[in-house]
Amino acid sequence: MPPHRVQAEREQIIACHAPARIAARLARGPSQNFLRDFIYGAIDGAITTFAIVAGVAGAGLSATVVVILGLANLLADGFSMAVSNYLGVRAENQLRDKTRRQEVREIALYPEGEREEIRQIFRAKGFEGVALSTIVETITGDERLWVDTMLQDEHGLTLESANAIAAAAVTFVAFISLGALPLLPFLINAASVDAVAQPYMVSCALTAVSFILVGAAKGAQVGSSRSMAALETLLMGGAAALLAYGIGYALNGLVA
């Protein structure tokens, strides 16, 4: 990285770590990240809808069937995925609450055992002697901090509850948005007969583009190579599409 960019990055980091900005950031608390929910919905929407397109094409069925099955998939499967994500996030929140109650109960019934757990947790982190004794006394002197530490270090749980409705909404919107792309040329032809000469090939291209865009967006968000993330998503989505086409082709031969 050029020296001037390193210096600019350093100045930005210094500015972000001014005491007032640190205090404001910590007061706001951690914000929920919807990247997983978006990718979950977007990739599945594109793959499952294109799977229908590829399967119908492989079976030699009409474009009308593509539109009917594709729209049914968009609405039904998109809603199903949103509900599943909602229930999954809600279950994680409920597990966190249950575990918190369990730890509070164990501290009340057998504090010596819970204090020993804290001691062993921080000994494993490298604390010894006076430092270990001090940190154990500090944590176990505050029940909220004690329970929070057990949730994170013993159970591997986060402390903040996620917004299940927002996560479900992101999944649904991503599913509908990306899942509609493989159907687009067939919907255009349904509105204007034969406006798209090769709807299946256009659908393939749009689906490939959607995989590439989602993969690149994921790479940008997590700080990895955009091109490699795009290639990974394209290959995985393409494998699913080829599988669907092969099944449709095989079933067409069976019926024939």
C-alpha positions as YAML, in Angstrom:
chain: A
units: angstrom
residues:
- id: 1
  name: MET
  ca: [0.00, 0.00, 0.00]
- id: 2
  name: PRO
  ca: [1.40, 3.46, -0.91]
- id: 3
  name: PRO
  ca: [2.70, 5.53, 2.06]
- id: 4
  name: HIS
  ca: [0.15, 8.30, 1.54]
- id: 5
  name: ARG
  ca: [-2.73, 5.80, 1.77]
- id: 6
  name: VAL
  ca: [-1.24, 4.27, 4.92]
- id: 7
  name: GLN
  ca: [-0.99, 7.73, 6.45]
- id: 8
  name: ALA
  ca: [-4.57, 8.60, 5.46]
- id: 9
  name: GLU
  ca: [-5.83, 5.34, 6.98]
- id: 10
  name: ARG
  ca: [-3.88, 6.00, 10.17]
- id: 11
  name: GLU
  ca: [-5.37, 9.50, 10.48]
- id: 12
  name: GLN
  ca: [-8.87, 8.09, 9.98]
- id: 13
  name: ILE
  ca: [-8.28, 5.46, 12.70]
- id: 14
  name: ILE
  ca: [-6.94, 8.13, 15.07]
- id: 15
  name: ALA
  ca: [-10.01, 10.29, 14.48]
- id: 16
  name: CYS
  ca: [-12.35, 7.34, 15.15]
- id: 17
  name: HIS
  ca: [-10.59, 6.71, 18.48]
- id: 18
  name: ALA
  ca: [-11.06, 10.17, 19.92]
- id: 19
  name: PRO
  ca: [-12.51, 9.74, 23.47]
- id: 20
  name: ALA
  ca: [-15.81, 11.47, 22.62]
- id: 21
  name: ARG
  ca: [-16.36, 9.33, 19.53]
- id: 22
  name: ILE
  ca: [-15.50, 6.14, 21.40]
- id: 23
  name: ALA
  ca: [-17.99, 7.06, 24.14]
- id: 24
  name: ALA
  ca: [-20.73, 7.81, 21.61]
- id: 25
  name: ARG
  ca: [-20.08, 4.56, 19.73]
- id: 26
  name: LEU
  ca: [-20.16, 2.45, 22.88]
- id: 27
  name: ALA
  ca: [-23.32, 4.21, 24.10]
- id: 28
  name: ARG
  ca: [-25.11, 3.26, 20.87]
- id: 29
  name: GLY
  ca: [-24.15, -0.36, 21.32]
- id: 30
  name: PRO
  ca: [-23.50, -2.88, 18.52]
- id: 31
  name: SER
  ca: [-25.74, -2.64, 15.47]
- id: 32
  name: GLN
  ca: [-27.32, -5.69, 13.88]
- id: 33
  name: ASN
  ca: [-25.66, -6.85, 10.69]
- id: 34
  name: PHE
  ca: [-28.00, -8.16, 8.01]
- id: 35
  name: LEU
  ca: [-25.33, -9.43, 5.59]
- id: 36
  name: ARG
  ca: [-26.05, -13.08, 6.34]
- id: 37
  name: ASP
  ca: [-29.80, -12.55, 5.95]
- id: 38
  name: PHE
  ca: [-29.32, -10.76, 2.61]
- id: 39
  name: ILE
  ca: [-27.00, -13.40, 1.17]
- id: 40
  name: TYR
  ca: [-29.21, -16.18, 2.50]
- id: 41
  name: GLY
  ca: [-32.25, -14.79, 0.68]
- id: 42
  name: ALA
  ca: [-30.52, -13.50, -2.45]
- id: 43
  name: ILE
  ca: [-28.59, -16.64, -3.32]
- id: 44
  name: ASP
  ca: [-31.45, -18.98, -2.55]
- id: 45
  name: GLY
  ca: [-33.90, -16.82, -4.50]
- id: 46
  name: ALA
  ca: [-31.72, -16.79, -7.60]
- id: 47
  name: ILE
  ca: [-30.83, -20.48, -7.37]
- id: 48
  name: THR
  ca: [-34.31, -21.88, -6.69]
- id: 49
  name: THR
  ca: [-36.01, -19.72, -9.30]
- id: 50
  name: PHE
  ca: [-33.41, -20.48, -11.93]
- id: 51
  name: ALA
  ca: [-33.63, -24.13, -10.96]
- id: 52
  name: ILE
  ca: [-37.28, -24.00, -11.99]
- id: 53
  name: VAL
  ca: [-36.36, -22.29, -15.26]
- id: 54
  name: ALA
  ca: [-33.61, -24.82, -15.95]
- id: 55
  name: GLY
  ca: [-35.73, -27.78, -14.92]
- id: 56
  name: VAL
  ca: [-38.63, -26.73, -17.13]
- id: 57
  name: ALA
  ca: [-36.28, -26.04, -20.03]
- id: 58
  name: GLY
  ca: [-34.65, -29.42, -19.53]
- id: 59
  name: ALA
  ca: [-38.06, -31.09, -19.55]
- id: 60
  name: GLY
  ca: [-39.04, -29.24, -22.74]
- id: 61
  name: LEU
  ca: [-42.14, -27.64, -21.18]
- id: 62
  name: SER
  ca: [-43.69, -24.35, -22.29]
- id: 63
  name: ALA
  ca: [-42.66, -20.86, -21.17]
- id: 64
  name: THR
  ca: [-46.08, -20.43, -19.54]
- id: 65
  name: VAL
  ca: [-45.18, -23.19, -17.11]
- id: 66
  name: VAL
  ca: [-41.95, -21.34, -16.29]
- id: 67
  name: VAL
  ca: [-43.88, -18.18, -15.40]
- id: 68
  name: ILE
  ca: [-46.51, -19.97, -13.30]
- id: 69
  name: LEU
  ca: [-44.04, -22.10, -11.36]
- id: 70
  name: GLY
  ca: [-41.53, -19.28, -11.06]
- id: 71
  name: LEU
  ca: [-44.01, -16.79, -9.61]
- id: 72
  name: ALA
  ca: [-45.39, -19.42, -7.25]
- id: 73
  name: ASN
  ca: [-41.85, -20.13, -6.08]
- id: 74
  name: LEU
  ca: [-41.06, -16.44, -5.59]
- id: 75
  name: LEU
  ca: [-44.02, -15.85, -3.31]
- id: 76
  name: ALA
  ca: [-44.31, -19.17, -1.50]
- id: 77
  name: ASP
  ca: [-40.64, -20.03, -1.08]
- id: 78
  name: GLY
  ca: [-39.68, -16.42, -0.39]
- id: 79
  name: PHE
  ca: [-42.26, -16.20, 2.39]
- id: 80
  name: SER
  ca: [-41.24, -19.62, 3.68]
- id: 81
  name: MET
  ca: [-37.59, -18.59, 3.89]
- id: 82
  name: ALA
  ca: [-38.48, -15.34, 5.63]
- id: 83
  name: VAL
  ca: [-40.58, -17.21, 8.19]
- id: 84
  name: SER
  ca: [-37.80, -19.77, 8.70]
- id: 85
  name: ASN
  ca: [-35.24, -17.02, 9.26]
- id: 86
  name: TYR
  ca: [-37.62, -15.23, 11.66]
- id: 87
  name: LEU
  ca: [-38.14, -18.40, 13.69]
- id: 88
  name: GLY
  ca: [-34.42, -19.17, 13.67]
- id: 89
  name: VAL
  ca: [-33.43, -15.72, 14.93]
- id: 90
  name: ARG
  ca: [-36.22, -15.80, 17.49]
- id: 91
  name: ALA
  ca: [-35.04, -19.21, 18.71]
- id: 92
  name: GLU
  ca: [-31.52, -17.82, 19.21]
- id: 93
  name: ASN
  ca: [-32.96, -14.95, 21.25]
- id: 94
  name: GLN
  ca: [-35.01, -17.36, 23.34]
- id: 95
  name: LEU
  ca: [-31.98, -19.60, 23.91]
- id: 96
  name: ARG
  ca: [-30.00, -16.59, 25.12]
- id: 97
  name: ASP
  ca: [-32.76, -15.64, 27.56]
- id: 98
  name: LYS
  ca: [-33.06, -19.20, 28.84]
- id: 99
  name: THR
  ca: [-29.31, -19.50, 29.34]
- id: 100
  name: ARG
  ca: [-29.20, -16.18, 31.17]
- id: 101
  name: ARG
  ca: [-31.90, -17.36, 33.58]
- id: 102
  name: GLN
  ca: [-30.04, -20.64, 34.05]
- id: 103
  name: GLU
  ca: [-26.77, -18.86, 34.91]
- id: 104
  name: VAL
  ca: [-28.53, -16.53, 37.36]
- id: 105
  name: ARG
  ca: [-30.04, -19.58, 39.05]
- id: 106
  name: GLU
  ca: [-26.71, -21.42, 39.25]
- id: 107
  name: ILE
  ca: [-24.97, -18.38, 40.72]
- id: 108
  name: ALA
  ca: [-27.68, -18.15, 43.39]
- id: 109
  name: LEU
  ca: [-27.49, -21.86, 44.26]
- id: 110
  name: TYR
  ca: [-23.75, -22.54, 43.97]
- id: 111
  name: PRO
  ca: [-21.67, -19.35, 43.60]
- id: 112
  name: GLU
  ca: [-18.42, -21.16, 44.45]
- id: 113
  name: GLY
  ca: [-18.73, -23.39, 41.40]
- id: 114
  name: GLU
  ca: [-19.58, -20.47, 39.09]
- id: 115
  name: ARG
  ca: [-16.66, -18.49, 40.52]
- id: 116
  name: GLU
  ca: [-14.35, -21.41, 39.72]
- id: 117
  name: GLU
  ca: [-15.64, -21.41, 36.14]
- id: 118
  name: ILE
  ca: [-14.69, -17.72, 35.81]
- id: 119
  name: ARG
  ca: [-11.26, -18.49, 37.26]
- id: 120
  name: GLN
  ca: [-10.63, -21.29, 34.78]
- id: 121
  name: ILE
  ca: [-11.92, -19.25, 31.84]
- id: 122
  name: PHE
  ca: [-9.45, -16.44, 32.50]
- id: 123
  name: ARG
  ca: [-6.62, -18.78, 33.41]
- id: 124
  name: ALA
  ca: [-7.05, -20.26, 29.93]
- id: 125
  name: LYS
  ca: [-6.71, -16.73, 28.55]
- id: 126
  name: GLY
  ca: [-3.29, -16.42, 30.20]
- id: 127
  name: PHE
  ca: [-4.05, -14.67, 33.51]
- id: 128
  name: GLU
  ca: [-2.18, -15.88, 36.59]
- id: 129
  name: GLY
  ca: [-1.53, -14.93, 40.20]
- id: 130
  name: VAL
  ca: [-2.69, -11.55, 41.46]
- id: 131
  name: ALA
  ca: [-4.02, -10.50, 38.06]
- id: 132
  name: LEU
  ca: [-6.21, -13.60, 37.89]
- id: 133
  name: SER
  ca: [-7.51, -13.13, 41.43]
- id: 134
  name: THR
  ca: [-8.28, -9.47, 40.74]
- id: 135
  name: ILE
  ca: [-10.21, -10.13, 37.55]
- id: 136
  name: VAL
  ca: [-12.19, -12.98, 39.16]
- id: 137
  name: GLU
  ca: [-13.16, -10.76, 42.12]
- id: 138
  name: THR
  ca: [-14.07, -7.88, 39.81]
- id: 139
  name: ILE
  ca: [-16.31, -9.97, 37.56]
- id: 140
  name: THR
  ca: [-18.00, -11.98, 40.31]
- id: 141
  name: GLY
  ca: [-18.62, -8.77, 42.26]
- id: 142
  name: ASP
  ca: [-21.14, -7.66, 39.62]
- id: 143
  name: GLU
  ca: [-23.85, -10.22, 38.85]
- id: 144
  name: ARG
  ca: [-24.74, -8.71, 35.48]
- id: 145
  name: LEU
  ca: [-21.11, -8.72, 34.38]
- id: 146
  name: TRP
  ca: [-20.73, -12.24, 35.81]
- id: 147
  name: VAL
  ca: [-23.66, -13.61, 33.83]
- id: 148
  name: ASP
  ca: [-22.64, -11.76, 30.66]
- id: 149
  name: THR
  ca: [-19.16, -13.28, 30.90]
- id: 150
  name: MET
  ca: [-20.61, -16.77, 31.26]
- id: 151
  name: LEU
  ca: [-22.90, -16.25, 28.27]
- id: 152
  name: GLN
  ca: [-20.00, -15.21, 26.06]
- id: 153
  name: ASP
  ca: [-17.12, -17.34, 27.28]
- id: 154
  name: GLU
  ca: [-18.86, -20.52, 28.43]
- id: 155
  name: HIS
  ca: [-21.79, -20.72, 26.02]
- id: 156
  name: GLY
  ca: [-20.47, -18.75, 23.04]
- id: 157
  name: LEU
  ca: [-23.56, -16.53, 22.88]
- id: 158
  name: THR
  ca: [-23.81, -12.86, 21.96]
- id: 159
  name: LEU
  ca: [-25.27, -10.46, 24.49]
- id: 160
  name: GLU
  ca: [-27.57, -8.50, 22.17]
- id: 161
  name: SER
  ca: [-30.88, -9.83, 20.87]
- id: 162
  name: ALA
  ca: [-31.36, -9.64, 17.10]
- id: 163
  name: ASN
  ca: [-34.41, -8.11, 15.44]
- id: 164
  name: ALA
  ca: [-36.13, -11.20, 14.03]
- id: 165
  name: ILE
  ca: [-38.69, -9.24, 12.00]
- id: 166
  name: ALA
  ca: [-36.03, -7.10, 10.33]
- id: 167
  name: ALA
  ca: [-33.92, -10.18, 9.54]
- id: 168
  name: ALA
  ca: [-36.94, -11.90, 7.97]
- id: 169
  name: ALA
  ca: [-37.80, -8.78, 5.94]
- id: 170
  name: VAL
  ca: [-34.25, -8.52, 4.55]
- id: 171
  name: THR
  ca: [-34.32, -12.20, 3.56]
- id: 172
  name: PHE
  ca: [-37.71, -11.85, 1.84]
- id: 173
  name: VAL
  ca: [-36.78, -8.70, -0.10]
- id: 174
  name: ALA
  ca: [-33.45, -10.21, -1.19]
- id: 175
  name: PHE
  ca: [-35.18, -13.43, -2.27]
- id: 176
  name: ILE
  ca: [-37.81, -11.60, -4.33]
- id: 177
  name: SER
  ca: [-35.35, -9.13, -5.87]
- id: 178
  name: LEU
  ca: [-32.73, -11.65, -7.00]
- id: 179
  name: GLY
  ca: [-35.21, -14.45, -7.63]
- id: 180
  name: ALA
  ca: [-37.14, -12.32, -10.11]
- id: 181
  name: LEU
  ca: [-34.16, -11.91, -12.44]
- id: 182
  name: PRO
  ca: [-34.22, -15.44, -13.95]
- id: 183
  name: LEU
  ca: [-37.94, -14.97, -14.68]
- id: 184
  name: LEU
  ca: [-37.60, -11.53, -16.24]
- id: 185
  name: PRO
  ca: [-37.28, -12.56, -19.92]
- id: 186
  name: PHE
  ca: [-40.25, -14.94, -19.60]
- id: 187
  name: LEU
  ca: [-42.36, -12.26, -17.92]
- id: 188
  name: ILE
  ca: [-41.47, -9.85, -20.74]
- id: 189
  name: ASN
  ca: [-42.52, -12.42, -23.30]
- id: 190
  name: ALA
  ca: [-45.76, -13.03, -21.41]
- id: 191
  name: ALA
  ca: [-46.56, -9.30, -21.65]
- id: 192
  name: SER
  ca: [-45.26, -8.90, -25.19]
- id: 193
  name: VAL
  ca: [-45.13, -12.10, -27.23]
- id: 194
  name: ASP
  ca: [-41.62, -13.10, -28.31]
- id: 195
  name: ALA
  ca: [-40.07, -9.77, -27.30]
- id: 196
  name: VAL
  ca: [-37.06, -11.75, -26.08]
- id: 197
  name: ALA
  ca: [-35.83, -14.13, -28.78]
- id: 198
  name: GLN
  ca: [-33.87, -16.48, -26.51]
- id: 199
  name: PRO
  ca: [-35.47, -16.17, -23.04]
- id: 200
  name: TYR
  ca: [-33.66, -19.16, -21.58]
- id: 201
  name: MET
  ca: [-30.23, -17.88, -22.59]
- id: 202
  name: VAL
  ca: [-31.06, -14.40, -21.30]
- id: 203
  name: SER
  ca: [-32.24, -15.99, -18.05]
- id: 204
  name: CYS
  ca: [-28.90, -17.82, -17.76]
- id: 205
  name: ALA
  ca: [-27.01, -14.57, -18.27]
- id: 206
  name: LEU
  ca: [-29.12, -12.62, -15.75]
- id: 207
  name: THR
  ca: [-28.74, -15.36, -13.18]
- id: 208
  name: ALA
  ca: [-24.98, -15.46, -13.65]
- id: 209
  name: VAL
  ca: [-24.83, -11.69, -13.25]
- id: 210
  name: SER
  ca: [-26.89, -11.88, -10.06]
- id: 211
  name: PHE
  ca: [-24.52, -14.49, -8.62]
- id: 212
  name: ILE
  ca: [-21.51, -12.35, -9.50]
- id: 213
  name: LEU
  ca: [-23.01, -9.18, -7.99]
- id: 214
  name: VAL
  ca: [-24.02, -10.88, -4.74]
- id: 215
  name: GLY
  ca: [-20.63, -12.56, -4.43]
- id: 216
  name: ALA
  ca: [-18.79, -9.31, -5.11]
- id: 217
  name: ALA
  ca: [-20.96, -7.48, -2.57]
- id: 218
  name: LYS
  ca: [-20.23, -10.16, 0.01]
- id: 219
  name: GLY
  ca: [-16.51, -9.91, -0.69]
- id: 220
  name: ALA
  ca: [-16.59, -6.13, -0.25]
- id: 221
  name: GLN
  ca: [-18.44, -6.41, 3.06]
- id: 222
  name: VAL
  ca: [-16.14, -9.01, 4.62]
- id: 223
  name: GLY
  ca: [-12.92, -7.55, 3.23]
- id: 224
  name: SER
  ca: [-12.01, -10.48, 0.98]
- id: 225
  name: SER
  ca: [-11.32, -10.57, -2.75]
- id: 226
  name: ARG
  ca: [-14.42, -9.46, -4.65]
- id: 227
  name: SER
  ca: [-13.47, -11.45, -7.73]
- id: 228
  name: MET
  ca: [-12.88, -14.65, -5.76]
- id: 229
  name: ALA
  ca: [-16.12, -14.24, -3.81]
- id: 230
  name: ALA
  ca: [-17.99, -13.61, -7.06]
- id: 231
  name: LEU
  ca: [-16.40, -16.68, -8.68]
- id: 232
  name: GLU
  ca: [-17.25, -18.84, -5.65]
- id: 233
  name: THR
  ca: [-20.90, -17.74, -5.73]
- id: 234
  name: LEU
  ca: [-21.10, -18.21, -9.49]
- id: 235
  name: LEU
  ca: [-19.68, -21.73, -9.33]
- id: 236
  name: MET
  ca: [-21.97, -22.82, -6.50]
- id: 237
  name: GLY
  ca: [-25.04, -21.33, -8.13]
- id: 238
  name: GLY
  ca: [-24.08, -22.77, -11.50]
- id: 239
  name: ALA
  ca: [-23.71, -26.23, -10.00]
- id: 240
  name: ALA
  ca: [-27.25, -26.02, -8.62]
- id: 241
  name: ALA
  ca: [-28.56, -24.85, -11.99]
- id: 242
  name: LEU
  ca: [-26.84, -27.68, -13.86]
- id: 243
  name: LEU
  ca: [-28.25, -30.20, -11.40]
- id: 244
  name: ALA
  ca: [-31.78, -28.86, -11.91]
- id: 245
  name: TYR
  ca: [-31.40, -28.90, -15.70]
- id: 246
  name: GLY
  ca: [-30.07, -32.47, -15.61]
- id: 247
  name: ILE
  ca: [-33.00, -33.64, -13.47]
- id: 248
  name: GLY
  ca: [-35.49, -31.95, -15.79]
- id: 249
  name: TYR
  ca: [-33.82, -33.49, -18.85]
- id: 250
  name: ALA
  ca: [-33.83, -36.94, -17.24]
- id: 251
  name: LEU
  ca: [-37.50, -36.67, -16.27]
- id: 252
  name: ASN
  ca: [-38.39, -35.55, -19.79]
- id: 253
  name: GLY
  ca: [-36.72, -38.65, -21.15]
- id: 254
  name: LEU
  ca: [-38.54, -40.81, -18.62]
- id: 255
  name: VAL
  ca: [-41.93, -39.35, -19.57]
- id: 256
  name: ALA
  ca: [-41.13, -39.66, -23.25]
...
